[in-house]
Amino acid sequence: MSDGNLDKIPKPESTLVAVRSVSKHFGAVQALNDVSLDIEAGTVHALVGANGAGKSTLINVLAGIVHPDSGTIEVDGVEVEIPRPTKATSLGFEFVHQELNLVPGFTVLENMTLGHVPSNRFGLIRWRNARKRAQEVLDLLEAPFSVDAPLRDLSVNEQWTVSMGRALMRNARLIAMDEPTASLTDAEVENLFGIIRSLRSKGVTILYVSHRLKEILDITSRVTVFRDGRNVGTFSTDELDRASLTEKIVGRAVAGQVNEARSTDPQDGEKLLEVEGLEDGSAVRGASFAVSRREILGIAGLVGSGRTEIAHVIAGLKQPIAGHMSWDGEEYRPKSPLDALKKGIAYVPEERRSQGLVLTESVEFNINMASISRGVLRKWLPIISVSQSRQGAREVMDSFGIKAPSVLTAVSNLSGGNQQKVVIGKYLRTDPRLLILDEPTVGVDVGARSDIYRDIRGLVESGTAVVIISSDFDELVMCDRVVVIKEGRVTESVTGSEITKDNLTHLCYESKEHE
């Protein structure tokens, strides 16, 4: 256990929030079932569980977004009702949600001050005070951008920093963080942990939700495990290790990732995709690598290294300005994602809500979007077979364990992890020859991760090549080979025992070619 753990043995501090017998139904689904929980003041308290286990629903109850069917909430020993978000704010509750609720057309300052703008007694905005406070918060977060920067110009990671900053704009008593490190580098995670320690030392309570179990064990003092809408139990972090916590979450033991020996070396096989001297005019600056048939290729790199931008060029989202690509031995230059998909190249994007889903549409609609031709009755008769589309959606739901009342449920009503499963399932329905996964398990629970890894191996065995881009270098252990991207170029290619988190981290900062 890390020496940096916070308050590993819970102290008899006062209870800030007491949840008593709270239940909540969404139609036929019981999201919370008689949940009771004490959140102590000045502690870092984790909520963990599989996707759809009830964590986000409980947070939304505290945020005034969801109203419970029964049960009570107490704050400082006094029963309260939280009918709307403004009430949660008045209680000193702030929330950093997994999905970014920001306005692309606004500046950083305007986004950070939404709902938090200081005003005088005449109701006029005190922009000087707001700017000063926003700059103090950005300095605390070590943000590399200006308060005047347009939000649309920032990366996903930088936008999350803005969301975090928004929660810190005023003095909160409780801050709930949902998957706060999903897009952060190791250095940025350590900076965040330093901020959490500082907030805790000032008496702020942190409600921490993450599927990264090492973080849970490193930064929290208490852990509450949810399963199927119930509170399985609250434990001192000292009582847990990764294996025991995983078993409590899933209800069974889950095998970890290992670098399994392959009977044949995929690199010795036929090249499927070859990239030479690729440039996109910004982040990609001469990248060269190849992907072989039946290969799992990992791409490691720091945020801003160009790893996602390379995927965008391959998938037809962006046109290169230099370099050459070949697909199955022929020149390849996709004009659009549809062009790439027709060739057999499917790309699952990092930001699922804005790039991978139509939130207002159903699970069935989203799963069938990329493979709509499968549901056509005849090639010459452009009529969709509802029964075929529905059956296909049900098969994906069963395969991935997507938790939803039915295939007709709107995707917006699913948890973040279940939304991710829909996106991946959508592209698997196209039977791709090359599947590119950008941060495939962000927000996905440990049980579902195991299922996704199993499906990836199954795809490879059936002849599909897979490229995995991930900030979680532990995840890349399953790859046959990993290329390291640095400043838009491939600087290293490692295999076998060289694929470790420590080695990949080292290579991202200090490439061998420069030693």
N, C-alpha and C positions, 0 to 999 in steps of 0.2 A: 504494500500500500504506500502511496506517495506521502512524503513528509509534508507536502504542501496541502494536504487535505484540510478542509475547514471543519473545525468543531466536530471531530469524528465521534466523540461521545456526547450525545445530546444532553444539554443542561436543563434544569428545571426553569426555563424562561417562560414568560407569560404567553398565553395563546392569543395570537392576533386574529386568526380566522378559525371558526369552528363550523364544520359542515355536518349537519345532523339529518340522517335518513333521507337524503335527497334522491329522488327518482325522476326520470324523464323518458317519455316515449316519443318517437317520431314515427307515426303510423304504427306499423306492426313491429317496429324495431325498438327494443328497450335499450336506450343508450346509457342510462344510469339506473342502477337497481339498488335502492336502499343504501346509498353511499354515505358513510360517516368518516370524518377526517379532521385532525387538528393540525394547524399550521402555526408553528411557534414563531414568535417575533424574533427578528435578527438572525434567522437561520437560512441555509440554502437547502431547500426541500425539493426533491425530484419526484415527478410523476412519470412512471414508465408503464409500458404495456404495448400490446400489438395494435396495429391500426384498427380503429373502430372500437377500442376497448373502453373508451369513455373519457380519456384525458382531456381532449379538446372540448368536449361537451361541458365538463366541469369548469374549465377555464372560461368558457363562454357564459356559464351561469354567473360566475364571479364578475364577468365584464358587463353584465346586464344585457347581453345579446340573446341569451336563451333563458326562458322562464321555466323553472322546475314545476313538475306536476304535483309534487309533494315534498315535504321536508323543509328545513329552515337553515338560514345562514346567520351566524353570530360574529360580530366584530367587536373586539374588546369586551366580550361577555354580554353584549347587548344584541338582541335579535334585530336584524335589518332586512328590508326588502331592497332588491336591486332591479328595479323595473326597466332601467335604461342605462346606457353607457355613461351618461352624465352623472348618475348617482355613484357609479363605480369610481369615477374620477374624484368626486367629492369625498369619497372614503379614503383616497390616497392610493388607489389601485391603478397601475399602468400596465400595458400589455404590448409585447413585441411578438407579433404573430409570424408564423412560418411563412405565410404568403404575404407579400408586400402590398400594403394598402396605401399606395402613394399616388401622386398625380404627376404623370410624365411631363405635362406642360408647365409645371411649376419649377421654381428654383429650389435648391437645397434648403434655403432659409424659409421659403414659403411652405415647404412640406414639413419642416421641423416645427413650425409654429401653428400648424393646423390644430385648432382646439386649445392652443396654449398661448395665444398672443396676449402679452400684457397690454392693458388699456388704462387710460386715466378715468377720472370720475365722469367725464363727458362721453365715454365709450370710444374715444379715438385711440387708434393703435399706437403704442409706444415702440416704433420700429427701432429706435436706437437701443433701447433696453433689450428688445428681442434679438437683435443682431449680436449684441455683446454676450448674451447668455448662450446663443447658438454657437458662437465661436469658442466659448469656454468648453462647451460639450464636445465639439469637434476636436479640440486640442486634447481633451481627456481620452478620446477614442483614437487619437493619432491619425486622424483622417487626412488623406493626401490631396483633398480637393477644397475648393472655396465654398463659402456659404452662398455665393452668387452663381455657382455652377448650375446649368440646367440639368434636371434629374435624368432626362433621356440620354444625356451624354455619359452617364456613369455606368460602370459594370454592375452585374447582379450583386456582387460582394459589396461594392460601394453603396448601392441602394439599400442593402441591409443595414449598413452603418448609419445611413440617414434614418432608417426606421428605429434603430436602437437609440440614436440621438434624440429622436422625438419623444421617446419614453423618459429620457433623462432631463427634459427641458424644465420640469418642475420637481420639487422634492417629494418623491413618492415614498409611501410606507411599504408597499408591496409591488414588485415588478415580476410579471410572469413572462418567461422567455420560452418560446416554442421553436425548437431546433435552431438555436442561435448560431451554431458554428458550421452549419451545413455548407457554406461557401467560403469558409475562412481557411487560410494557410495555418500551419502550426504556430508560426510567430504571432499571427493575429489572434489565434485561440489563446495563447498565453497572455496577450494584452487584455483580452476580454476577461480571462480569469482574474487578472490583477484588478480590473474594474469591479468585478463581483466581490472580491475580497475587501476592497475599499468600501463598497456600499454596505457590506455586511458589518464592517467595523463601525459604521455610522448608525447601525440599528435597522437598516433596510432589510426586509425579507425578500428572498428570491425564490420564486416558484419556477423550477427548471425542468423543461420537457426535452428529452433527447433520446434518440435510438443509439447513440454512441456510448456504449456501456462504460468504456474506460473513463470518459468524461464524468459520468455519473459517479463512479467510484472515486475519482480524483477531487471533485469540487463540492460534493454535497455532504450533508450530515445525516439526513434522513431520506428514505426512499419509500414511496407508496406505489405498490404494484396494482395495476388494474387488469382485469381479464373479464371479457364479456359483460362490461358495464358494472362489475362488482369490484369492491376494494378487497383484493386478496390478502393484503396486510401492509402495515407500515413497519419498516425495519431501520435500525441504526446501520449506517453504511459500514461500520466496523464488523457487522455480522456477515457481510456479503463478499463474495468474489465474483468474477465474471461468469463462471460456470453456474454457480448457484443462482445468480440473478437472472441469467438466461432461462434457467429451468423454471423459475417462478413466473416469468413473463409468458413463456410458451406453454407451460404445463407439462413439458417433457424435455429431455436432453436434446441439444442441437449440436451437430458436429461443426467444428470450426473449419476455416478455409485452409487447405493445404495445397502445395504445389505438386500436383500429382504427375508422376512420370508418364509421358506419352509413349506408345509403342513405336511411333515414327515421329521424326522431327518435322513439323509443318514447314519450316524454312527450306527443307530439301524438296518440298513439293512445288507445284506449279504456281507461279505468281498470279494473283487475281487482280490486285490493284497495285500500280507502281506510281509513285509521286517523285518528281525530280525538280529540284530548284524552284519550288512553289513560292510565289509571292502574291500578296493581296493588296499591297500598297500601304499597309499599316502594321499589323501585328505579326504577319507571316513573312519571313525574310530569307527565303531560300531553303525551305524544308524539303528533305529527301528521305523516303522510306518506302517499304513495300509491305503488302499484306498477302500472305499465301492462303490457299484453300485450306479449310479446316483449322485455321489458326485463331487463337485468342490473343490479340495484340493489345497491350496496355499502352496508354499515353500518359506519362507523368510530367508534371510541370507546375510551377507556381502560378498563382492568379496573375494574368497579364502576360504569360509566356507565349501565348498564341495557340494553345492547344485547342480551344473551342473554335477559334477562327479557322484552323485547318479543316475541322469537321464541316464548317459552313461552306467552304469552297468545294469539298468533296461532294457534299449533299446538294449543291446547286443553289445555295442560299446567297452566295457571293461569287462574283467572277474574279478569276486571278488576273494579275497584270503581267505575270511572267511565270516561266516554268512549264512543265509538261506533265500530264497525267495519262496513263493508259489503263484500260479496263479489259481484262481478258484478252490482252495482246493487241487491242485496237485503241486508237486515240480516243480520249474521253474528255469532254468539256461540257458538262451539263448546263443547260440554260436556266433550269428551275428545279425545285425539289421534285416536282412531278416527273421531270425528265430523268432524274436520278432514280426515282422509284421504279420507273419503267425498265431501267437497266438492271434492277434488282438490288439497289442500294437504299436502305432505310435508315433514317436518322432520328433518334429519340432525343429531343432537346433537353437542356438543363432546366429551363424555366417552363414547367409543364402547363401552368394556368394560362399564360399569355401566348405560348407558342405551340402547345400540343393538344389543347382541348377547346371545345365549344361548351362553356360552362352551363349555358342555359339549356343545352340539349341533353338527351338521355344517354345512359350507359351504352345502350344498343347503337344509337346514332354515332357516338364517338368511336366505338370499337370497329364499326364497319366503314368509317370514313375513307381509310386508305385502301380498302379492298372492296369497294362498292361493286366492281364488276362480278364478284363472286355471287352476288345476289340477283344478277340479271337473269331473267327466265331464258332468253335466247340471245345470242350475240347480235342478231338482227332485230331483236325486240327489246328496246330499252325500258323494260318495266321491271321494277325491283320486286323480288319475291320476299314478302314480309316474313314468311315462315323460315326461309333459309337465313335471312339476316338475323332473325331473333335466335335461331338455333346456334348460329355462329357466335353470337354475343354470349349466350349461356355457356357455351363450351369454354370461352375465354374466362368468364367469371368463375367457373368451376376449377379450371386449371390453375388460376392465380389466387383463388380464395378471396375474390373481391367481395367485400361485405356491402350489400345493398339490398333493399327490399325486393327489387326486381330489375330486369334489364331496362325498364321504362323510367327508372328513377333518374332525376336530373343529376348530372355529374357534380354540380355545385353543392349538392347535399352530402357528398362523400368526404371522408377524411383525406388529408393530403397524401397519405401512403396509398390509399385505395385509388386515388386519382392517378398516381404514378403507375400503378398496375394497369389501369385502363390504357394509358399512353403506350406502355410497352406492348401490351396485348394487341393494341390496334395495329402496330407495325409487324408483329409476328404473324398476323393474319395474312400478310402479303407474301409470305414465304420468301423472305429476302435471301439473296446470296451473300450479301455483306450487311451486317447490322451494326450501326454505330450508336453506342450508348453513352450519353454525356451525363455524368453523375447519376447513374441508374438507380441507386438505392438511397438517395437523399430523402429523409422522412419516411423510410420504410422500416418496419420492425424486423427484429432478428429472425423471426420465423419466416416472414415473407422474403427476406434476403436469401435465406437458404433455398427457398423455392425458386427465386430468380436465378441464382447460381446454378441450380439443377437444370433449369430450362436452357440456360446458356450452353451448358455442357451437352445437353441433348441436341441443340441446334448444330453445334460443331460436329458432333458425331454423325449427323445427317448430311453434312457437307457444307454448312454455312460458315463463313468467316465472321468473326466478331471483333470489333474495336471497342475498348472500354476506356473512357476518359474519366478519371476520378481524382478527387482531392484526398480521398481516404486511401492512402498507399497500402494499408493492410488488405484492401479489396483487390489490389493488383496481383496479389500472391497467386491467384487462380490463373493468371495469364501464362502463355507459353513464352512470351517475350514482351519486354517493355522498352519503349523508346522514350528517352528523356528530351523534352522540349525546353529550350532556353533561348529567350530573345528571338523567338520565331524560327529557330533552327533545331534540327535533331543533333544533339551533342553526344548521345550515348545510346547503345542498345545492349540490354542485359537479359540473361536467361537463367533458368534453374535457380541455384542457391543464391545467386546475386540479387534475386528479386525479393528484397526485404524492405520494410518501411525505413529503417535506418539508412540503408545504402541508397535508396531512391531519394531520400531527403538530402543526403550528402551530395549526390550527383546533381540535384536541382540547384544547389548553391555553388558547388565546386566541381565542375566537370573535369574528368580525367585529362582531357586534351589540353587543359590549361595548367595542369599540375607540373 
